[in-house]
Amino acid sequence: MTISRVFPRGAAAMAALLLTTAMFSAAPARANIVFDFSGTCKTNCIGTATGVLTLTDSYSFGSEITGANFISFDYSSSSRSFDITSLDDSDFVGGLNADGSFPFEEVVFAEVGPSGLPTFEAAANGFVVQTTEDPAAGDEGNSNSFTLVRGAVPEPSTWVMMLLGFAGLGYADYRKVKQTAVARP
């Protein structure tokens, strides 16, 4: 048996194996839900305060944020920066819609625990950041926005279909070359 007859059969067998594996063993790929925060500083900070709120893919837009669907909130301004990553001792109020609006009056992330841990509160009319070290020195802003940013993660079946497409193109090119070679005298 020549290589020209083995390759198409081997490619077809490999494609069938990949498709079967993807269909029966791969779980759907899911990405975390990520919101970018931006706020205009008014008191105790200058310019723009920024942040990144990361929630699990199980978060349902418009519902209350809980410790089960919270991953982290990273905040930075001209006067301070912090990360809230603790799930055990955190307090949450409110949530976000997919368009970044508030389904409740506000959204609050407060890390409860040892002295110095921050509290972040945002509402339609501004934001407030405080630490227990000096609550009077917290950042305040008169406007803010949350923007949904999500990285696209292809499903496993998408990868399989792409690989099958490339295999099909390769096979079509192989057949074209073979037919052209046979047609020459």
N, CA, C and O of each residue as an XYZ file, in Angstrom:
740
protein
N       0.853     -1.171      0.000
C       0.000      0.000      0.000
C       0.899      1.234      0.000
O       1.842      1.314      0.786
N       0.617      2.175     -0.859
C       1.449      3.373     -0.967
C       1.019      4.416      0.052
O      -0.068      4.336      0.623
N       1.889      5.394      0.270
C       1.608      6.476      1.218
C       0.390      7.277      0.768
O      -0.381      7.749      1.603
N       0.209      7.432     -0.537
C      -0.916      8.221     -1.043
C      -2.262      7.625     -0.655
O      -3.255      8.347     -0.577
N      -2.309      6.321     -0.412
C      -3.579      5.715     -0.002
C      -3.723      5.689      1.518
O      -4.843      5.683      2.028
N      -2.625      5.675      2.237
C      -2.670      5.623      3.692
C      -3.057      6.978      4.274
O      -3.844      7.033      5.219
N      -2.521      8.075      3.732
C      -2.758      9.399      4.311
C      -4.237      9.768      4.405
O      -4.679     10.164      5.483
N      -5.029      9.658      3.326
C      -6.437     10.046      3.447
C      -7.196      9.204      4.465
O      -8.048      9.730      5.181
N      -6.908      7.929      4.541
C      -7.592      7.065      5.515
C      -7.169      7.411      6.937
O      -7.992      7.435      7.852
N      -5.883      7.678      7.113
C      -5.385      8.058      8.446
C      -5.947      9.391      8.893
O      -6.295      9.555     10.062
N      -6.042     10.361      7.965
C      -6.600     11.675      8.302
C      -8.067     11.548      8.678
O      -8.521     12.190      9.625
N      -8.814     10.729      7.947
C     -10.236     10.538      8.243
C     -10.409      9.861      9.609
O     -11.295     10.232     10.379
N      -9.570      8.880      9.904
C      -9.652      8.194     11.200
C      -9.321      9.150     12.337
O      -9.985      9.133     13.373
N      -8.292      9.992     12.152
C      -7.907     10.956     13.177
C      -9.020     11.978     13.398
O      -9.316     12.326     14.541
N      -9.638     12.461     12.327
C     -10.726     13.431     12.443
C     -11.908     12.816     13.186
O     -12.512     13.471     14.035
N     -12.239     11.579     12.880
C     -13.342     10.900     13.564
C     -13.030     10.727     15.047
O     -13.911     10.914     15.887
N     -11.792     10.375     15.381
C     -11.389     10.223     16.768
C     -11.494     11.549     17.512
O     -12.014     11.590     18.627
N     -11.005     12.638     16.909
C     -11.085     13.954     17.543
C     -12.532     14.384     17.761
O     -12.875     14.889     18.830
N     -13.369     14.190     16.770
C     -14.770     14.572     16.874
C     -15.471     13.774     17.967
O     -16.230     14.345     18.750
N     -15.234     12.478     18.035
C     -15.846     11.632     19.056
C     -15.377     12.053     20.446
O     -16.182     12.143     21.373
N     -14.092     12.308     20.593
C     -13.546     12.723     21.885
C     -14.153     14.036     22.332
O     -14.542     14.178     23.492
N     -14.237     14.992     21.430
C     -14.785     16.302     21.777
C     -16.264     16.226     22.134
O     -16.722     16.918     23.044
N     -16.998     15.405     21.434
C     -18.436     15.336     21.673
C     -18.781     14.652     22.992
O     -19.761     15.023     23.638
N     -17.995     13.663     23.401
C     -18.376     12.873     24.559
C     -17.566     13.130     25.819
O     -17.956     12.673     26.893
N     -16.449     13.848     25.725
C     -15.655     14.011     26.935
C     -15.341     15.444     27.299
O     -14.969     15.703     28.443
N     -15.469     16.371     26.399
C     -15.069     17.741     26.696
C     -16.231     18.524     27.289
O     -17.353     18.491     26.784
N     -15.931     19.227     28.375
C     -16.922     20.123     28.963
C     -16.864     21.451     28.222
O     -15.818     21.803     27.676
N     -17.956     22.189     28.193
C     -17.931     23.473     27.510
C     -16.918     24.417     28.150
O     -16.784     24.459     29.373
N     -16.222     25.159     27.332
C     -15.265     26.143     27.831
C     -16.038     27.364     28.295
O     -16.933     27.835     27.594
N     -15.705     27.876     29.458
C     -16.387     29.046     29.990
C     -15.340     30.037     30.446
O     -14.262     29.647     30.894
N     -15.646     31.297     30.336
C     -14.722     32.346     30.749
C     -15.299     33.071     31.956
O     -16.516     33.122     32.132
N     -14.433     33.626     32.779
C     -14.899     34.443     33.883
C     -15.583     35.682     33.326
O     -15.332     36.085     32.190
N     -16.442     36.278     34.128
C     -17.098     37.527     33.773
C     -16.248     38.647     34.352
O     -15.977     38.677     35.552
N     -15.829     39.571     33.488
C     -14.922     40.633     33.908
C     -15.542     41.986     33.572
O     -15.968     42.226     32.443
N     -15.584     42.870     34.577
C     -16.028     44.244     34.393
C     -14.848     45.169     34.651
O     -14.127     44.991     35.633
N     -14.642     46.154     33.782
C     -13.678     47.220     34.036
C     -14.422     48.357     34.718
O     -15.503     48.750     34.280
N     -13.837     48.887     35.798
C     -14.404     50.021     36.520
C     -13.598     51.266     36.191
O     -12.371     51.215     36.101
N     -14.285     52.373     36.014
C     -13.630     53.659     35.801
C     -14.441     54.716     36.534
O     -15.660     54.779     36.377
N     -13.784     55.542     37.326
C     -14.482     56.582     38.076
C     -13.692     57.877     38.085
O     -12.462     57.859     38.115
N     -14.388     58.990     38.060
C     -13.759     60.301     38.092
C     -13.599     60.741     39.547
O     -14.581     60.858     40.280
N     -12.358     60.982     39.954
C     -12.072     61.351     41.336
C     -12.569     62.758     41.656
O     -12.554     63.655     40.812
N     -13.016     62.922     42.920
C     -13.493     64.215     43.401
C     -12.767     64.606     44.684
O     -12.398     65.768     44.854
N     -12.561     63.655     45.582
C     -11.955     63.942     46.876
C     -10.890     62.893     47.191
O     -11.120     61.697     47.013
N      -9.731     63.341     47.656
C      -8.623     62.488     48.103
C      -7.950     61.676     47.003
O      -7.065     60.872     47.299
N      -8.333     61.856     45.765
C      -7.620     61.243     44.653
C      -7.734     62.194     43.459
O      -8.605     63.063     43.422
N      -6.856     62.014     42.504
C      -6.796     62.919     41.351
C      -6.975     62.097     40.081
O      -6.457     60.986     39.971
N      -7.715     62.653     39.122
C      -7.858     62.003     37.826
C      -8.895     60.902     37.829
O     -10.026     61.089     38.279
N      -8.498     59.772     37.327
C      -9.417     58.644     37.173
C      -8.987     57.479     38.051
O      -7.818     57.097     38.084
N      -9.952     56.931     38.752
C      -9.726     55.699     39.506
C     -10.175     54.542     38.615
O     -11.167     54.656     37.895
N      -9.450     53.442     38.665
C      -9.774     52.299     37.822
C      -9.858     51.031     38.660
O      -9.369     50.976     39.789
N     -10.477     50.034     38.091
C     -10.584     48.755     38.780
C     -11.000     47.658     37.834
O     -11.448     47.913     36.716
N     -10.845     46.431     38.297
C     -11.269     45.256     37.541
C     -12.016     44.339     38.504
O     -11.466     43.882     39.506
N     -13.277     44.082     38.179
C     -14.110     43.178     38.953
C     -14.213     41.866     38.195
O     -14.649     41.846     37.044
N     -13.818     40.773     38.830
C     -13.864     39.458     38.193
C     -14.832     38.574     38.966
O     -14.705     38.383     40.175
N     -15.810     38.037     38.226
C     -16.811     37.137     38.789
C     -16.739     35.793     38.069
O     -16.241     35.712     36.946
N     -17.229     34.754     38.709
C     -17.236     33.441     38.060
C     -18.247     33.436     36.928
O     -19.134     34.287     36.872
N     -18.112     32.486     36.040
C     -19.039     32.375     34.914
C     -20.444     31.981     35.360
O     -21.381     32.052     34.565
N     -20.604     31.572     36.608
C     -21.929     31.197     37.105
C     -22.737     32.402     37.575
O     -23.911     32.255     37.916
N     -22.129     33.599     37.600
C     -22.861     34.793     38.017
C     -23.976     35.093     37.030
O     -23.765     35.082     35.817
N     -25.149     35.358     37.551
C     -26.313     35.689     36.731
C     -26.491     37.206     36.759
O     -26.734     37.787     37.816
N     -26.370     37.849     35.585
C     -26.476     39.305     35.507
C     -27.768     39.784     36.162
O     -28.832     39.198     35.964
N     -27.659     40.856     36.943
C     -28.817     41.431     37.612
C     -29.086     40.849     38.979
O     -29.936     41.360     39.709
N     -28.382     39.790     39.346
C     -28.586     39.185     40.667
C     -27.546     39.743     41.642
O     -26.616     40.448     41.249
N     -27.726     39.416     42.901
C     -26.807     39.887     43.926
C     -25.480     39.125     43.847
O     -25.460     37.908     43.666
N     -24.389     39.854     43.983
C     -23.067     39.232     44.009
C     -22.885     38.571     45.368
O     -23.190     39.161     46.404
N     -22.387     37.344     45.351
C     -22.156     36.599     46.589
C     -20.712     36.115     46.625
O     -19.981     36.232     45.641
N     -20.320     35.583     47.746
C     -18.984     35.016     47.876
C     -18.765     33.848     46.927
O     -17.628     33.571     46.543
N     -19.840     33.157     46.542
C     -19.725     32.008     45.649
C     -19.403     32.420     44.209
O     -18.787     31.645     43.477
N     -19.807     33.621     43.791
C     -19.518     34.019     42.410
C     -18.533     35.180     42.301
O     -18.298     35.686     41.203
N     -17.960     35.604     43.411
C     -16.957     36.673     43.435
C     -15.564     36.073     43.369
O     -15.251     35.144     44.114
N     -14.714     36.600     42.473
C     -13.321     36.157     42.419
C     -12.410     37.236     42.990
O     -11.642     36.974     43.915
N     -12.491     38.465     42.436
C     -11.623     39.530     42.947
C     -12.102     40.897     42.475
O     -12.854     41.020     41.508
N     -11.642     41.916     43.191
C     -11.820     43.298     42.756
C     -10.495     43.993     43.002
O     -10.024     44.059     44.138
N      -9.890     44.516     41.937
C      -8.618     45.240     42.017
C      -8.909     46.706     41.768
O      -9.530     47.054     40.763
N      -8.465     47.577     42.680
C      -8.747     49.013     42.608
C      -7.440     49.790     42.605
O      -6.474     49.406     43.263
N      -7.423     50.889     41.853
C      -6.227     51.731     41.826
C      -6.630     53.180     41.567
O      -7.451     53.463     40.695
N      -6.036     54.095     42.340
C      -6.227     55.530     42.129
C      -4.898     56.216     42.415
O      -3.897     55.558     42.699
N      -4.896     57.534     42.338
C      -3.657     58.270     42.604
C      -3.249     58.177     44.072
O      -2.089     58.424     44.402
N      -4.184     57.825     44.960
C      -3.862     57.802     46.384
C      -3.763     56.409     47.001
O      -3.200     56.256     48.085
N      -4.295     55.404     46.337
C      -4.266     54.060     46.937
C      -4.544     52.988     45.892
O      -5.068     53.266     44.814
N      -4.190     51.785     46.231
C      -4.562     50.632     45.410
C      -4.683     49.426     46.337
O      -3.978     49.319     47.340
N      -5.575     48.538     45.985
C      -5.779     47.341     46.796
C      -6.469     46.284     45.955
O      -7.019     46.563     44.890
N      -6.423     45.055     46.467
C      -7.110     43.922     45.863
C      -7.984     43.286     46.937
O      -7.522     43.011     48.044
N      -9.229     43.060     46.606
C     -10.103     42.292     47.488
C     -10.215     40.913     46.847
O     -10.793     40.759     45.771
N      -9.656     39.917     47.523
C      -9.653     38.567     46.973
C     -10.193     37.533     47.958
O     -10.427     36.382     47.588
N     -10.387     37.935     49.186
C     -10.852     36.995     50.196
C     -12.326     36.678     49.998
O     -13.156     37.584     49.917
N     -12.644     35.412     49.920
C     -14.036     35.005     49.797
C     -14.660     34.710     51.156
O     -15.877     34.795     51.320
N     -13.830     34.368     52.117
C     -14.355     33.926     53.405
C     -14.922     35.066     54.246
O     -15.995     34.931     54.833
N     -14.208     36.185     54.306
C     -14.603     37.263     55.215
C     -15.061     38.511     54.464
O     -14.807     39.625     54.923
N     -15.718     38.354     53.340
C     -16.159     39.509     52.567
C     -17.659     39.702     52.685
O     -18.413     38.754     52.903
N     -18.070     40.941     52.536
C     -19.474     41.290     52.581
C     -19.841     41.917     51.244
O     -19.122     42.788     50.753
N     -20.953     41.486     50.645
C     -21.364     41.970     49.336
C     -22.788     42.499     49.413
O     -23.638     41.938     50.105
N     -23.033     43.579     48.698
C     -24.381     44.121     48.548
C     -24.518     44.519     47.093
O     -23.619     45.155     46.542
N     -25.619     44.160     46.460
C     -25.888     44.596     45.098
C     -25.295     43.692     44.045
O     -24.734     42.638     44.343
N     -25.433     44.131     42.789
C     -24.939     43.379     41.655
C     -24.865     44.270     40.430
O     -25.021     45.487     40.535
N     -24.628     43.678     39.274
C     -24.509     44.436     38.029
C     -25.274     43.747     36.907
O     -25.359     42.520     36.850
N     -25.822     44.557     36.028
C     -26.425     44.054     34.793
C     -25.329     43.907     33.752
O     -24.227     44.419     33.949
N     -25.600     43.227     32.658
C     -24.601     43.024     31.607
C     -24.128     44.340     31.004
O     -22.996     44.425     30.528
N     -24.984     45.382     31.015
C     -24.584     46.678     30.462
C     -23.838     47.548     31.469
O     -23.507     48.694     31.165
N     -23.566     47.017     32.672
C     -22.823     47.752     33.688
C     -23.693     48.590     34.604
O     -23.178     49.232     35.519
N     -25.005     48.600     34.381
C     -25.898     49.364     35.248
C     -26.189     48.572     36.523
O     -25.924     47.373     36.608
N     -26.740     49.274     37.505
C     -27.016     48.673     38.800
C     -28.470     48.211     38.880
O     -29.372     49.036     38.730
N     -28.728     46.932     39.108
C     -30.111     46.484     39.287
C     -30.647     46.860     40.667
O     -31.859     46.906     40.877
N     -29.746     47.124     41.595
C     -30.101     47.554     42.942
C     -29.591     48.991     43.080
O     -29.057     49.537     42.114
N     -29.735     49.601     44.218
C     -29.288     50.986     44.400
C     -27.779     51.143     44.280
O     -27.297     52.182     43.830
N     -27.041     50.130     44.674
C     -25.588     50.247     44.705
C     -24.952     48.868     44.635
O     -25.630     47.841     44.655
N     -23.631     48.880     44.552
C     -22.869     47.649     44.667
C     -21.754     47.926     45.676
O     -21.053     48.932     45.568
N     -21.591     47.043     46.646
C     -20.623     47.240     47.722
C     -19.805     45.966     47.888
O     -20.350     44.864     47.940
N     -18.489     46.137     47.970
C     -17.582     45.047     48.308
C     -16.841     45.492     49.551
O     -16.116     46.486     49.511
N     -17.002     44.795     50.633
C     -16.324     45.148     51.874
C     -15.600     43.925     52.383
O     -16.207     42.881     52.621
N     -14.312     44.059     52.546
C     -13.534     42.947     53.082
C     -13.461     43.127     54.592
O     -12.781     44.025     55.089
N     -14.149     42.286     55.299
C     -14.247     42.385     56.739
C     -13.091     41.602     57.354
O     -12.771     40.502     56.905
N     -12.488     42.155     58.348
C     -11.396     41.436     58.983
C     -10.452     42.373     59.699
O     -10.888     43.340     60.323
N      -9.147     42.093     59.615
C      -8.169     42.909     60.328
C      -8.214     44.370     59.891
O      -8.682     44.690     58.799
N      -7.737     45.221     60.731
C      -7.714     46.664     60.475
C      -6.996     46.984     59.168
O      -5.996     46.353     58.828
N      -7.510     47.959     58.449
C      -6.846     48.416     57.240
C      -7.415     47.863     55.953
O      -6.987     48.279     54.876
N      -8.362     46.942     56.018
C      -8.904     46.371     54.801
C      -9.968     47.294     54.214
O     -10.684     47.963     54.959
N     -10.077     47.337     52.899
C     -10.891     48.350     52.230
C     -12.368     47.996     52.073
O     -12.785     46.843     52.181
N     -13.133     49.058     51.811
C     -14.531     48.949     51.426
C     -14.707     49.754     50.152
O     -14.273     50.903     50.079
N     -15.338     49.161     49.147
C     -15.627     49.835     47.888
C     -17.132     49.890     47.721
O     -17.813     48.870     47.830
N     -17.656     51.091     47.453
C     -19.090     51.272     47.251
C     -19.304     52.121     46.012
O     -18.713     53.193     45.883
N     -20.141     51.652     45.100
C     -20.460     52.412     43.891
C     -21.963     52.481     43.730
O     -22.674     51.508     43.981
N     -22.440     53.642     43.308
C     -23.859     53.848     43.011
C     -23.924     54.695     41.745
O     -22.893     55.110     41.216
N     -25.124     54.947     41.269
C     -25.293     55.695     40.023
C     -24.691     57.100     40.104
O     -24.293     57.654     39.079
N     -24.618     57.681     41.297
C     -24.122     59.051     41.429
C     -22.665     59.162     41.854
O     -22.196     60.274     42.098
N     -21.928     58.061     41.954
C     -20.521     58.149     42.326
C     -20.015     56.904     43.028
O     -20.670     55.863     43.047
N     -18.823     57.042     43.609
C     -18.223     55.914     44.325
C     -17.495     56.422     45.561
O     -17.105     57.587     45.632
N     -17.317     55.528     46.538
C     -16.599     55.826     47.773
C     -15.718     54.635     48.096
O     -16.158     53.486     48.040
N     -14.467     54.921     48.435
C     -13.527     53.891     48.871
C     -13.026     54.296     50.246
O     -12.579     55.427     50.440
N     -13.097     53.381     51.200
C     -12.621     53.663     52.551
C     -11.788     52.509     53.061
O     -11.942     51.363     52.640
N     -10.902     52.845     53.977
C     -10.199     51.801     54.713
C     -10.478     52.036     56.190
O     -10.789     53.157     56.591
N     -10.371     51.007     56.987
C     -10.628     51.165     58.413
C      -9.494     51.903     59.103
O      -9.648     52.345     60.242
N      -8.341     52.044     58.422
C      -7.228     52.797     59.002
C      -7.611     54.269     59.184
O      -7.396     54.846     60.250
N      -8.183     54.868     58.132
C      -8.559     56.280     58.177
C      -9.760     56.502     57.263
O      -9.582     56.885     56.107
N     -10.973     56.271     57.749
C     -12.160     56.383     56.908
C     -12.332     57.765     56.273
O     -12.912     57.870     55.192
N     -11.844     58.822     56.915
C     -11.992     60.177     56.376
C     -11.092     60.410     55.165
O     -11.339     61.333     54.388
N     -10.061     59.600     54.990
C      -9.108     59.803     53.888
C      -9.447     58.955     52.674
O      -8.602     58.784     51.794
N     -10.643     58.427     52.603
C     -11.027     57.563     51.492
C     -11.257     58.335     50.202
O     -11.521     59.537     50.223
N     -11.155     57.633     49.082
C     -11.420     58.237     47.774
C     -12.918     58.427     47.580
O     -13.730     57.619     48.031
N     -13.266     59.521     46.895
C     -14.654     59.754     46.493
C     -14.659     60.224     45.061
O     -13.762     60.943     44.621
N     -15.685     59.806     44.336
C     -15.834     60.232     42.953
C     -17.268     60.578     42.646
O     -18.189     60.082     43.295
N     -17.465     61.442     41.641
C     -18.818     61.864     41.323
C     -19.397     61.171     40.093
O     -20.538     61.440     39.717
N     -18.634     60.288     39.465
C     -19.173     59.493     38.368
C     -18.389     58.196     38.273
O     -17.234     58.124     38.694
N     -19.020     57.180     37.722
C     -18.332     55.907     37.553
C     -19.064     55.085     36.508
O     -20.221     55.348     36.178
N     -18.372     54.097     36.003
C     -18.999     53.172     35.058
C     -18.341     51.806     35.168
O     -17.149     51.691     35.454
N     -19.129     50.793     34.937
C     -18.640     49.425     34.825
C     -18.875     48.999     33.384
O     -19.976     49.166     32.860
N     -17.856     48.454     32.744
C     -17.952     48.007     31.359
C     -17.620     46.520     31.308
O     -16.570     46.087     31.782
N     -18.526     45.753     30.729
C     -18.320     44.316     30.612
C     -17.234     44.026     29.591
O     -17.306     44.478     28.448
N     -16.236     43.275     30.008
C     -15.144     42.851     29.131
C     -15.036     41.352     29.303
O     -14.839     40.860     30.414
N     -15.162     40.635     28.224
C     -15.129     39.179     28.326
C     -14.230     38.625     27.237
O     -14.387     38.983     26.070
N     -13.300     37.767     27.590
C     -12.472     37.101     26.593
C     -13.228     35.942     25.979
O     -13.818     35.131     26.693
N     -13.213     35.860     24.668
C     -13.903     34.774     23.984
C     -13.088     33.491     24.111
O     -11.896     33.471     23.806
N     -13.728     32.445     24.554
C     -13.097     31.136     24.667
C     -13.885     30.175     23.795
O     -15.030     29.856     24.115
N     -13.297     29.707     22.700
C     -14.044     28.812     21.814
C     -14.403     27.498     22.502
O     -13.656     26.986     23.336
N     -15.556     26.974     22.134
C     -15.985     25.672     22.630
C     -15.093     24.601     21.996
O     -14.565     24.825     20.907
N     -14.908     23.449     22.641
C     -14.108     22.373     22.048
C     -14.618     21.943     20.670
O     -13.828     21.608     19.788
N     -15.926     21.955     20.494
C     -16.472     21.555     19.193
C     -16.047     22.535     18.093
O     -15.914     22.141     16.935
N     -15.836     23.798     18.443
C     -15.362     24.781     17.465
C     -13.957     24.423     17.000
O     -13.648     24.505     15.811
N     -13.110     24.028     17.943
C     -11.745     23.624     17.584
C     -11.778     22.382     16.681
O     -11.026     22.309     15.710
N     -12.630     21.421     16.988
C     -12.726     20.199     16.187
C     -13.186     20.536     14.773
O     -12.626     20.031     13.800
N     -14.199     21.382     14.656
C     -14.689     21.756     13.328
C     -13.607     22.489     12.529
O     -13.490     22.297     11.319
N     -12.826     23.320     13.201
C     -11.740     24.022     12.525
C     -10.677     23.023     12.034
O     -10.196     23.128     10.906
N     -10.323     22.070     12.878
C      -9.333     21.063     12.484
C      -9.846     20.203     11.331
O      -9.092     19.870     10.417
N     -11.140     19.841     11.378
C     -11.721     19.076     10.278
C     -11.705     19.886      8.983
O     -11.465     19.339      7.907
N     -11.956     21.168      9.089
C     -11.904     22.036      7.910
C     -10.520     22.075      7.297
O     -10.370     21.978      6.079
N      -9.500     22.218      8.143
C      -8.122     22.217      7.627
C      -7.766     20.867      7.010
O      -7.108     20.811      5.971
N      -8.199     19.777      7.651
C      -7.938     18.449      7.086
C      -8.630     18.305      5.731
O      -8.060     17.746      4.794
N      -9.857     18.808      5.631
C     -10.576     18.752      4.356
C      -9.888     19.563      3.270
O      -9.808     19.122      2.124
N      -9.388     20.749      3.622
C      -8.660     21.564      2.649
C      -7.378     20.867      2.203
O      -7.027     20.882      1.023
N      -6.692     20.261      3.156
C      -5.469     19.523      2.813
C      -5.756     18.354      1.892
O      -5.023     18.109      0.934
N      -6.824     17.637      2.185
C      -7.198     16.504      1.345
C      -7.598     16.973     -0.049
O      -7.220     16.352     -1.041
N      -8.362     18.065     -0.135
C      -8.772     18.593     -1.450
C      -7.545     19.010     -2.259
O      -7.477     18.757     -3.462
N      -6.582     19.646     -1.603
C      -5.358     20.047     -2.300
C      -4.577     18.813     -2.754
O      -4.036     18.791     -3.859
N      -4.520     17.790     -1.903
C      -3.830     16.547     -2.248
C      -4.473     15.910     -3.482
O      -3.774     15.473     -4.396
N      -5.808     15.859     -3.501
C      -6.506     15.267     -4.647
C      -6.279     16.078     -5.921
O      -6.149     15.511     -7.006
N      -6.231     17.399     -5.790
C      -6.019     18.258     -6.950
C      -4.630     17.989     -7.543
O      -4.486     17.859     -8.759
N      -3.617     17.905     -6.688
C      -2.253     17.647     -7.146
C      -2.183     16.269     -7.802
O      -1.550     16.117     -8.847
N      -2.820     15.271     -7.205
C      -2.791     13.917     -7.734
C      -3.471     13.851     -9.108
O      -2.955     13.201    -10.017
N      -4.632     14.520     -9.269
C      -5.344     14.517    -10.549
C      -4.545     15.252    -11.614
O      -4.533     14.824    -12.768
N      -3.877     16.347    -11.260
C      -3.074     17.096    -12.199
C      -1.899     16.256    -12.671
O      -1.562     16.280    -13.855
N      -1.279     15.523    -11.779
C      -0.139     14.669    -12.135
C      -0.553     13.559    -13.084
O       0.206     13.223    -13.992
N      -1.732     12.980    -12.904
C      -2.227     11.903    -13.734
C      -2.605     12.431    -15.120
O      -2.423     11.723    -16.111
N      -3.123     13.645    -15.210
C      -3.591     14.204    -16.492
C      -2.468     14.549    -17.437
O      -2.703     14.653    -18.640
N      -1.265     14.728    -16.949
C      -0.127     15.069    -17.837
C       0.340     13.831    -18.593
O       0.379     12.732    -18.039
N       0.691     14.017    -19.852
C       1.188     12.876    -20.649
C       2.614     12.500    -20.314
O       3.161     11.566    -20.900
